[in-house]
C-alpha cells in the first residue's frame, strides 16, 4: 500500500459529502486498489477484455457508495474483491447483461469466482 492516508481516513473524507464533491479520496483509493480488483475480475471472467474493467468499475461504485453512506473501510480490498465476485455472478445470471457482455458467457464465466465447498 502506498504511504499516506489510511483507507479509513480517505473513507471518512467521503462520508456525508455529495457525490463528486471531493474526488481526491476516490482517486487515491482507486490508485491503491484498482489493479488487484481488476486482476481478480479478469480471473473471474477468464478474460482481460473490457468486461473486467466494467466489473471493476461497478465494484468500486458499490463499495465507494457504501463508504460514503458510513460503511467501514476496514479490510477494503477484500470488500472490493467480494463486490467483483458478486457483480460477475449477478451479471452472468442476467440474460440481457450476459448477452451484451460476451465474456460473461464463457464456460468459465463466474466459475473462477465460485466459493469453494467445504
C-alpha positions in Angstrom: 0.0 0.0 0.0 1.4 3.4 -0.9 2.3 5.6 2.0 -0.1 8.4 3.0 -3.5 8.4 4.5 -5.1 5.2 5.5 -8.1 3.8 3.7 -10.3 4.6 6.7 -9.1 8.2 6.7 -9.9 8.5 3.0 -13.3 7.0 3.5 -14.0 9.4 6.3 -13.4 12.3 3.9 -16.1 10.8 1.6 -18.8 10.5 4.3 -21.7 12.8 4.1 -20.5 14.7 1.0 -22.4 14.9 -2.2 -21.1 12.6 -4.9 -18.3 14.2 -6.9 -17.6 16.9 -4.3 -14.3 15.6 -3.1 -12.6 13.4 -5.8 -9.2 13.1 -4.2 -10.1 10.3 -1.8 -11.7 8.4 -4.6 -8.7 8.8 -6.8 -6.3 7.7 -4.1 -8.4 4.6 -3.2 -8.7 3.6 -6.8 -5.0 4.1 -7.4 -4.3 1.9 -4.3 -6.8 -0.9 -5.1 -7.7 -0.9 -8.8 -5.1 -3.3 -10.1 -5.9 -6.0 -7.5 -9.6 -5.7 -8.1 -9.2 -5.7 -11.9 -6.9 -8.7 -11.8 -9.5 -10.6 -9.8 -12.2 -9.6 -12.3 -10.0 -10.9 -15.1 -9.6 -14.2 -13.2 -13.4 -14.5 -12.6 -14.2 -13.8 -16.2 -11.2 -15.7 -17.6 -10.7 -12.7 -19.8 -8.9 -9.4 -19.7 -11.5 -7.8 -22.0 -13.3 -4.5 -21.3 -15.7 -6.6 -19.3 -13.1 -6.9 -16.5 -12.8 -3.1 -16.4 -16.6 -2.8 -16.3 -16.9 -5.2 -13.4 -14.1 -3.5 -11.5 -15.7 -0.1 -12.0 -19.0 -1.4 -10.8 -17.4 -2.9 -7.7 -15.8 0.4 -6.9 -19.0 2.2 -7.4 -20.8 -0.1 -5.0 -18.1 0.0 -2.3 -17.4 3.7 -2.5 -21.2 4.3 -2.3 -21.2 2.2 0.8 -18.3 4.1 2.3 -19.9 7.4 1.6 -23.0 6.3 3.5 -21.0 5.4 6.5 -19.5 2.0 5.8 -16.2 0.9 7.2 -13.0 0.9 5.1 -11.6 -1.8 7.3 -10.5 -4.6 5.0 -11.3 -2.5 2.0 -9.6 -4.7 -0.5 -11.5 -7.9 0.5 -14.7 -5.8 0.3 -13.8 -4.9 -3.3 -12.9 -8.4 -4.2 -16.3 -9.7 -2.9 -18.0 -6.9 -4.9 -16.2 -8.0 -8.0 -17.3 -11.7 -7.4 -20.9 -10.7 -6.7 -21.0 -8.4 -9.8 -19.8 -11.2 -12.1 -22.3 -13.7 -10.6 -25.2 -11.2 -10.9 -24.3 -10.2 -14.4 -23.7 -13.8 -15.6 -27.2 -14.7 -14.3 -28.9 -11.9 -16.3 -29.5 -12.8 -19.9 -29.7 -9.1 -21.0 -26.3 -8.3 -19.5 -24.5 -11.5 -20.4 -25.9 -11.1 -23.9 -24.3 -7.6 -24.1 -21.0 -8.7 -22.4 -19.7 -11.8 -24.2 -17.0 -12.5 -21.6 -19.8 -13.4 -19.1 -21.0 -16.2 -21.4 -17.7 -18.1 -21.5 -17.7 -21.5 -19.8 -15.6 -20.1 -17.0 -17.9 -17.1 -16.6 -18.3 -16.6 -12.8 -16.8 -20.1 -12.3 -13.5 -18.6 -11.3 -15.2 -16.7 -8.6 -17.3 -19.6 -7.2 -16.8 -20.1 -3.5 -15.1 -23.4 -2.6 -17.3 -26.0 -0.9 -16.1 -27.4 2.4 
